[in-house]
Amino acid sequence: MAFVRKLTTERLAVAILFVMLFAIAVRVPVDTDTWWHLRSGERIVETGQIPHTDPFSHTRLSHEWIDHSWGSQMILYTAYDLFGGGTEPGDAGNIGLALLTAALATAGMAPVYLMCAGNAYLRAFAVVLGAAAAAVFWSPRPQMFSFVLGAVVLYLLHLYKRRGIDRLWLIPLLMAVWSNLHGGFAIGFIFMVGALAGEVLGNLFNPEDERVVRWGRLRKQALVLVVSVPAVVLNPYGLTMLAYPLRTVQIGVLQDYIQEWASPNFHDPTTWAFALLLLGVLAAQGLDTRRIDWTDLALVAGTGFMALSSARNIAVFAIVATPVLTRAIDGWLTDRGWQIVPARRARGARLAINWLLLAVITLAALAQIVLTLNSADMEKVQRANLPVEAAAYLHDTPPPGAMFNAYNWGGYLMFAAPDVPVYVDGRTDLYDDAFLREYLKTTYLQDNWLDRLKEQSIGFVVIEADSVLASGLRDHADTWQEQQFDDGRSVIFVRQEG
């Protein structure tokens, strides 16, 4: 009964916040990269071996491959298989992926909430805004593990700086785990370096500020950063993993042609929450009478630049900026005496209403989740976003010869037609910049593209029906026979000569 009496209005707001976050994060898996991660996870689980060379493509077969996400791929596949697996659109395995994604998204926002300042209502408002910004890239992919671990590392730094609680020894352990889950472990180093640089600047230029971590305690942060470097090496690829993030960002095709690596498109409404969060932080700092803390400045400026340079970093910025926003707003409200004092207890009718509201909202969230993950609706959504019919055709009657496929579809084809080696897929680090630029020349009909297909012994081409390459192949109908599908978006061209 004591537990029942603890549901104050403020605690009700927190409970509703996280119930809603979980429900909002549940979505039908349609990201094309999800599927090659599943395929790799399936192979690791079945063979008990972590890949060191590529087993999935015909263009990079047996080439060295750093599967930086092997651990998270196993978890993704296990969640998928636990709910029934399957390769058909709408299969029950998608429920496992959706629920795992929602759990990771909610878990990632929990440390963000704990880092926020002010009462529960201010925190909830900021977390909703931060979640809306980060949710653009919530999908069943290994990056979700980086989202959670990034938030935890920042929270441990927060505890050390703002509450005097030393849990920094956990960071090297987390970094060791992180390097086996996703190449995004670089985010942890960005947070550690940013925090360290901010405190150094604080000691140099604002030493009287009580928020600054003094030199003596700062040595502990520096030591943790140093120890985290060898911790990352504790993975199947050893030292090679340290250079992986740099190797990836040096692939020019990522920034030039892949949407999530490009700067945010603010004409797209999905980026507006990020814009509001960015502008909100700037405005709140202008209102707060206290100068922004050097560490907050370093981290917001650094991750803000990252997010403006590449949209995939918006979630990283949201982790940093959301607590900073609340600290500024709380300071502004405190200066004016505009604070809501939370009730310590809820009694009688108010307590009953609180529990009733929580029950109703929880049931509504469950209903929303059930509707979203309805098999028929999932199948409809996936058929509208993935080359389902083309993959089924390849699975049942693959044409002779090697396949040339659309980059965005490679991951799904790898999963749904596993016996047909792909030409290319989302593993950009495997294919490298030179290969991908040659691939793009073919897709845009450049530099003897027809001869290139012949030289590579391409027997059939799987691409978008409205693509430039599809138009080019239609102009050579005597050589390339077109196989259309009812989905109206995918097409297969089969070579008609020897």
C-alpha positions in Angstrom: 0.0 0.0 0.0 2.9 2.4 0.6 3.8 2.0 -3.0 0.3 2.9 -4.1 0.3 6.1 -2.0 3.5 7.3 -3.7 1.9 8.2 -7.0 2.0 12.0 -6.7 1.0 14.2 -9.6 4.7 14.8 -10.3 5.5 11.1 -10.4 2.4 10.5 -12.5 3.8 13.0 -15.1 7.1 11.0 -15.2 5.3 7.7 -15.6 3.1 9.1 -18.4 6.2 10.5 -20.1 8.0 7.2 -20.3 4.8 5.2 -21.3 4.3 7.7 -24.1 7.9 7.6 -25.2 7.8 3.8 -25.4 4.6 3.8 -27.4 5.9 6.5 -29.8 9.1 4.6 -30.4 7.2 1.5 -31.5 7.3 1.5 -35.3 7.2 -0.9 -38.2 10.7 -1.9 -39.3 11.3 -0.5 -42.8 14.9 0.7 -42.7 16.7 -1.2 -45.4 19.9 -1.5 -43.4 18.0 -3.4 -40.7 17.9 -6.5 -42.8 21.6 -7.0 -43.5 22.2 -6.6 -39.8 19.6 -9.4 -39.3 21.2 -11.6 -41.9 24.6 -11.2 -40.3 23.2 -11.8 -36.9 21.5 -15.0 -38.1 24.7 -16.3 -39.6 26.7 -15.6 -36.4 24.1 -17.3 -34.2 23.9 -20.3 -36.5 27.6 -20.8 -37.2 29.0 -19.5 -33.9 31.6 -17.5 -35.8 32.2 -13.8 -36.0 32.9 -12.9 -39.7 36.3 -11.4 -40.7 35.6 -11.6 -44.5 32.5 -10.8 -46.5 30.2 -13.8 -47.1 27.2 -11.9 -48.6 28.3 -10.1 -51.8 29.8 -11.3 -55.1 31.8 -8.1 -55.6 33.6 -8.3 -52.2 33.4 -12.0 -51.4 36.1 -13.0 -49.0 37.5 -9.5 -48.7 38.4 -8.3 -45.2 35.3 -7.1 -43.4 35.1 -5.5 -39.9 31.7 -6.4 -38.7 31.7 -3.7 -36.0 28.1 -4.4 -35.0 28.4 -8.2 -34.5 27.2 -8.1 -30.9 24.1 -6.0 -31.6 23.3 -8.0 -34.7 23.1 -11.1 -32.5 20.7 -9.3 -30.2 18.6 -8.0 -33.1 18.3 -11.4 -34.6 17.5 -13.0 -31.3 14.7 -10.5 -30.7 13.4 -11.2 -34.3 13.6 -15.0 -33.9 12.1 -15.0 -30.4 8.9 -13.7 -31.8 8.7 -16.1 -34.7 11.2 -14.8 -37.3 10.1 -15.3 -40.9 11.1 -13.6 -44.1 7.7 -12.5 -45.3 6.5 -8.9 -44.8 4.4 -8.5 -41.7 5.8 -11.7 -40.0 5.8 -11.8 -36.2 9.5 -11.3 -36.0 9.0 -7.7 -36.7 7.2 -7.3 -33.4 10.4 -8.3 -31.6 12.4 -5.7 -33.5 9.9 -3.0 -32.9 9.7 -3.7 -29.1 13.5 -3.9 -28.8 13.8 -0.6 -30.6 11.2 1.1 -28.3 12.9 -0.4 -25.2 16.3 1.0 -26.3 14.9 4.4 -27.2 13.2 4.7 -23.8 16.3 3.4 -22.0 18.4 6.1 -23.8 16.1 8.9 -22.8 16.1 7.8 -19.1 19.6 9.1 -18.4 18.7 12.3 -20.3 15.8 12.8 -18.0 18.0 12.3 -14.9 20.5 14.8 -16.2 17.8 17.5 -16.6 17.3 20.2 -14.1 14.1 21.6 -12.6 10.8 19.9 -11.6 9.3 16.9 -13.4 7.1 19.1 -15.7 10.1 21.1 -17.1 12.1 17.9 -17.5 9.2 16.1 -19.2 8.7 19.0 -21.6 12.4 19.0 -22.5 12.6 15.3 -22.9 9.7 15.2 -25.2 11.4 17.8 -27.4 14.7 15.9 -27.2 13.0 12.6 -28.0 11.1 14.2 -31.0 14.5 15.3 -32.4 16.2 12.0 -31.8 13.3 9.9 -33.0 14.2 10.6 -36.6 16.8 7.9 -36.4 15.1 5.4 -34.1 15.0 2.2 -36.1 16.0 -1.5 -35.5 19.7 -0.9 -36.1 22.9 -1.2 -34.0 23.0 2.6 -33.7 20.3 2.3 -31.0 22.8 0.7 -28.7 25.1 3.7 -29.3 22.2 5.9 -28.4 21.8 4.2 -25.0 25.5 3.9 -24.2 26.2 7.5 -25.2 23.5 8.7 -22.8 24.9 6.5 -20.0 28.5 7.7 -20.5 27.3 11.3 -20.5 25.3 10.6 -17.3 28.3 9.2 -15.6 30.3 12.4 -16.5 27.3 14.4 -15.2 27.3 12.6 -11.9 31.0 13.2 -11.4 30.8 16.9 -12.3 27.5 18.1 -10.8 26.7 15.7 -8.0 30.2 14.6 -6.8 29.4 10.9 -7.4 32.3 9.0 -8.8 31.3 6.2 -11.1 33.8 7.0 -13.8 35.4 3.5 -13.4 32.3 2.2 -15.3 33.2 4.1 -18.5 36.1 1.9 -19.7 33.9 -1.2 -19.1 31.1 0.4 -21.1 33.5 1.3 -23.9 34.8 -2.3 -24.1 31.2 -3.5 -24.4 30.4 -0.7 -26.8 33.2 -1.6 -29.2 31.5 -5.1 -29.6 28.1 -3.6 -30.3 28.6 -0.7 -32.7 31.2 1.4 -34.3 29.5 4.5 -32.7 31.7 4.0 -29.7 33.5 7.2 -31.0 30.5 9.1 -29.4 31.8 8.1 -26.0 35.2 9.5 -26.8 33.6 12.7 -28.1 31.7 13.1 -24.8 34.8 12.5 -22.7 37.1 14.8 -24.8 34.4 17.5 -24.9 33.9 17.3 -21.1 37.6 17.3 -20.4 38.2 20.3 -22.7 35.3 22.2 -21.2 36.7 21.7 -17.7 40.2 22.7 -18.7 38.8 25.9 -20.2 36.7 26.5 -17.0 39.8 26.2 -14.8 41.7 28.6 -17.0 39.1 31.3 -17.7 36.5 30.9 -14.9 38.2 29.2 -12.0 35.9 30.9 -9.4 32.8 29.1 -10.8 31.6 26.4 -8.4 30.5 24.3 -11.4 34.1 23.7 -12.6 35.8 20.4 -11.9 39.1 21.3 -10.2 42.5 20.2 -11.5 42.9 17.5 -8.9 39.6 15.8 -9.7 40.1 16.4 -13.4 43.1 14.1 -13.5 40.6 11.2 -12.9 38.6 12.2 -16.0 41.8 12.3 -18.1 42.9 8.9 -16.7 39.5 7.3 -17.6 39.8 8.7 -21.1 43.3 7.2 -21.5 42.2 3.8 -20.1 39.2 3.7 -22.4 41.4 3.6 -25.5 42.9 0.1 -24.8 39.4 -1.0 -23.5 38.1 -0.5 -27.0 40.7 -3.0 -28.4 38.9 -5.8 -26.5 37.0 -7.0 -29.5 37.5 -9.6 -32.2 39.2 -7.1 -34.5 41.7 -5.8 -32.0 43.5 -2.5 -32.8 41.8 -2.3 -36.2 38.6 -1.2 -34.5 40.2 1.9 -33.1 40.6 3.3 -36.6 37.2 2.2 -37.8 35.3 5.5 -37.1 37.9 7.5 -39.0 37.8 5.0 -41.9 34.1 5.4 -42.2 33.9 9.2 -42.2 36.6 9.4 -44.9 34.2 7.7 -47.4 33.2 10.8 -49.5 30.2 9.0 -51.0 28.5 9.0 -47.6 28.3 12.8 -47.4 27.7 13.3 -51.1 24.9 10.7 -51.8 23.5 9.1 -48.6 20.7 11.2 -47.0 21.4 10.4 -43.3 25.0 11.5 -43.7 24.1 14.8 -45.4 23.3 18.0 -43.6 19.7 18.1 -42.3 17.0 19.2 -44.7 15.0 21.8 -42.8 12.3 21.7 -45.5 11.5 18.2 -44.1 9.2 18.4 -41.1 10.9 15.5 -39.4 13.9 17.9 -38.7 11.9 20.6 -37.1 12.1 19.2 -33.6 15.9 19.4 -34.0 15.6 23.0 -35.1 13.4 23.9 -32.2 15.8 22.2 -29.7 18.8 24.0 -31.2 17.0 27.4 -31.2 15.6 26.7 -27.8 19.1 26.1 -26.3 20.3 29.4 -27.8 17.3 31.4 -26.6 17.4 29.9 -23.1 21.1 30.7 -22.7 20.3 34.3 -23.7 17.6 34.5 -21.0 19.6 32.9 -18.2 21.6 35.3 -16.1 24.3 32.8 -15.5 26.9 32.3 -18.1 26.8 28.8 -19.8 29.1 26.3 -18.2 32.3 25.7 -20.3 31.6 22.0 -20.5 28.0 22.5 -21.7 29.3 25.0 -24.2 32.0 22.6 -25.6 29.6 19.7 -25.9 26.7 21.7 -27.3 28.9 23.4 -29.8 30.7 20.2 -30.8 27.6 18.0 -31.2 25.7 20.9 -32.8 28.3 21.2 -35.5 28.2 17.4 -35.9 24.4 17.4 -36.3 24.4 20.3 -38.8 27.1 18.5 -40.8 25.4 15.1 -40.8 21.8 14.5 -39.9 22.6 11.1 -38.4 24.2 13.0 -35.5 21.0 14.7 -34.5 20.3 12.1 -31.8 23.8 12.7 -30.3 23.0 16.4 -30.1 19.7 15.7 -28.5 21.4 13.7 -25.7 23.6 16.7 -24.9 21.3 19.6 -25.5 18.2 18.5 -23.7 19.7 18.7 -20.2 21.5 22.0 -21.1 18.1 23.5 -22.1 16.6 22.6 -18.8 19.5 24.0 -16.8 19.1 27.4 -18.5 15.3 27.5 -18.3 15.4 26.4 -14.6 17.9 29.1 -13.8 15.7 31.7 -15.5 12.5 30.5 -13.7 14.4 30.5 -10.4 15.6 34.1 -10.8 11.9 35.1 -11.1 10.6 32.9 -8.4 8.5 31.0 -10.9 8.8 27.5 -9.5 6.1 24.9 -9.0 6.5 23.2 -5.6 5.6 19.5 -6.1 3.1 17.9 -3.7 4.8 15.4 -1.5 1.7 13.2 -1.2 -1.5 12.4 -3.1 -4.5 11.4 -1.0 -8.1 10.4 -1.4 -9.7 11.3 -4.6 -6.6 12.8 -6.1 -4.6 9.6 -5.5 -7.4 7.6 -7.1 -7.5 9.9 -10.1 -3.8 9.7 -10.6 -3.9 5.9 -10.7 -6.9 6.0 -13.1 -5.1 8.4 -15.4 -2.0 6.2 -15.5 -4.1 3.1 -16.2 -6.1 4.8 -19.0 -3.0 6.2 -20.6 -1.1 2.9 -20.3 -4.0 1.0 -21.9 -4.2 3.6 -24.7 -0.5 3.2 -25.3 -0.9 -0.6 -25.4 -3.8 -0.3 -27.9 -1.6 2.0 -30.1 1.2 -0.5 -30.0 -1.1 -3.4 -30.9 -2.6 -1.4 -33.8 0.9 -0.4 -35.1 2.1 -4.0 -34.9 -0.9 -5.6 -36.5 0.3 -8.2 -39.0 -1.8 -6.8 -41.9 -0.8 -3.2 -41.3 2.9 -4.2 -40.9 2.7 -6.0 -44.2 1.1 -3.1 -45.9 3.8 -0.6 -44.7 6.7 -2.9 -45.6 5.3 -3.6 -49.0 5.1 0.1 -49.6 8.7 0.7 -48.5 10.6 -2.4 -49.5 11.1 -4.4 -52.7 9.1 -7.3 -51.4 7.9 -8.7 -54.7 11.3 -8.4 -56.4 12.9 -10.3 -53.4 10.3 -13.0 -53.6 11.0 -13.5 -57.3 14.7 -13.8 -56.7 14.1 -16.2 -53.8 12.0 -18.5 -56.0 13.4 -18.2 -59.5 16.7 -16.2 -59.5 17.9 -15.4 -63.1 21.3 -16.6 -64.2 24.4 -14.6 -63.7 25.5 -12.0 -61.1 23.1 -9.4 -59.7 23.5 -5.6 -59.9 21.2 -4.0 -57.3 20.2 -0.7 -55.9 22.3 0.4 -53.0 19.3 1.0 -50.8 17.8 -2.4 -51.4 21.0 -4.5 -51.0 20.3 -5.1 -47.3 16.8 -6.3 -47.8 17.6 -8.5 -50.7 20.4 -10.1 -48.7 17.8 -11.0 -46.0 14.8 -12.0 -48.1 16.8 -13.7 -51.0 19.8 -15.0 -49.1 21.0 -17.4 -51.8 21.6 -14.5 -54.2 24.8 -12.6 -53.5 24.3 -8.9 -53.7 26.3 -6.4 -55.7 26.3 -3.7 -53.0 24.5 -2.9 -49.7 24.7 -0.5 -46.8 28.2 -1.7 -45.6 30.0 1.3 -47.1 33.2 0.6 -45.2 33.4 -2.8 -47.0 32.9 -1.4 -50.5 35.0 1.8 -50.0 34.9 5.1 -51.8 36.3 4.1 -55.1 34.0 1.1 -55.6 30.9 3.2 -54.6 31.8 5.9 -57.1 32.1 3.3 -59.9 28.7 2.0 -58.8 27.2 5.4 -59.0 28.6 5.9 -62.5 26.6 2.9 -63.6 23.4 4.0 -61.9 23.6 7.4 -63.6 24.6 6.0 -67.0 28.1 7.4 -67.1 31.4 6.3 -68.6 30.4 3.3 -70.8 28.0 2.0 -68.2 26.6 -0.8 -70.4 30.1 -2.1 -71.1 30.8 -2.1 -67.3 27.7 -4.3 -66.7 28.9 -6.7 -69.3 32.5 -6.8 -68.1 31.3 -7.6 -64.6 29.1 -10.5 -65.9 25.9 -8.9 -64.6 23.0 -11.2 -65.6 20.2 -9.2 -64.0 19.6 -5.8 -62.5 17.3 -5.1 -59.5 16.5 -1.4 -59.2 13.8 1.2 -58.6 11.3 1.3 -61.5 11.6 5.1 -61.8 15.4 5.2 -61.6 17.7 6.7 -64.2 19.3 3.2 -64.8 15.8 1.7 -65.4 15.2 4.3 -68.1 18.6 3.6 -69.6 18.0 -0.2 -69.7 14.5 0.3 -71.3 16.3 2.0 -74.2 18.1 -1.3 -74.7 15.1 -3.7 -74.6 16.8 -6.0 -77.2 19.4 -6.8 -74.6 17.6 -6.3 -71.3 14.2 -7.9 -70.7 12.1 -6.1 -68.1 10.2 -7.9 -65.4 7.7 -5.7 -63.7 6.0 -6.1 -60.3 2.7 -5.1 -58.9 4.3 -2.9 -56.3 4.9 -0.2 -58.9 8.3 0.6 -57.5 10.7 -2.3 -58.3 11.8 -3.8 -61.5 14.2 -6.5 -62.7 16.0 -6.4 -66.0 17.4 -9.8 -67.2 20.2 -9.9 -69.8 19.1 -11.7 -73.0 22.5 -12.4 -74.6 25.2 -14.9 -73.7 
